[in-house]
Structure formats: structure tokens, C-alpha cells
Amino acid sequence: MFTTGRIVFVLFFVVCFVAALVYSYSKDAALHQKFYKGSYRVLIGFLIFIAILFAIKYLTRH
């Protein structure tokens, strides 16, 4: 199913992709701290909303 060439390509792609992500994030870290200070609150609110949806689904199924 997977040849040696495909496995090598996938490994090479993953390593390069992760390296590009780390480089981009480290380059923009100062801007993220300046412009996105309260963004964790939005993430927490979104996760709570998803949890409420799952709770409603679970409670109405039984």
C-alpha cells in the first residue's frame, strides 16, 4: 500500500511543514502578544458552547 518513496515523501513533508509553522510562529510571536491579548477568552467560550451542545444532545437522547 505504501511504498518506501511515499513514506519518505510524507516524512519530508511533515518535517518541512512543522519547521515552517515553528518559524512563522516565532517570527510573529511579538505581534500575537500585542494584538491578540484576550483571545483565550473566546476559545474558552467556544469550548463551553460546544460542551453545552454535546450535553443537550446527550440529555435529549435518553
N, C-alpha and C positions, 0 to 999 in steps of 0.2 A: 504494500500500500504506500508506504513512504520510502522513497529511495534515499540513498546517502546524500545525494545532491540537494534534495528538498529539505532534509534535516539541517544541512549546513546552511542553506539559504535562510531558513526560519531562524536559526540561532544568530546568524549575522544580522538579520533584520531586527530582531528583538534587542540585541546589544546596541545597535546603532540608534534605534528608536528611543530606548531608555537613556542613552547618552545625550541625545538631542533634547529630551524632556528635562533632564537634570541641568544641562547647560542653559536652556531657556529660562527655567525657573530661577536659577541662581542669578542670572542676569537681571531679571525683573523683580527680585525679592524686595528691594527697597521701595519700588513703586507699589507693590502689593500692600506693604505695611502702611503706606501713606494714604492710598485711595480706598482700600477695602477693609477699614478697621472693624466695622460691625458686621461683617458678612457671616460670621459664625452664627449669629442670632437667626439669620434667615435659614441657614442649614438646619439648625435645631428645630425651628418652626416647621420646616418642610418634613423633617423626620417624624415629628409629633403628628402632623397631619396624616402621613402615610400610616402610622401606627393606629390612629383613630379609625381610618378606613378599614384596616385589617380587623380591628376589634368589632366594628359594626358588621362586617361580613361574617365573622365567626359567631357573633351573638344572634344574628338573624337566621343563620343556617340551622341552629338547633332548636 
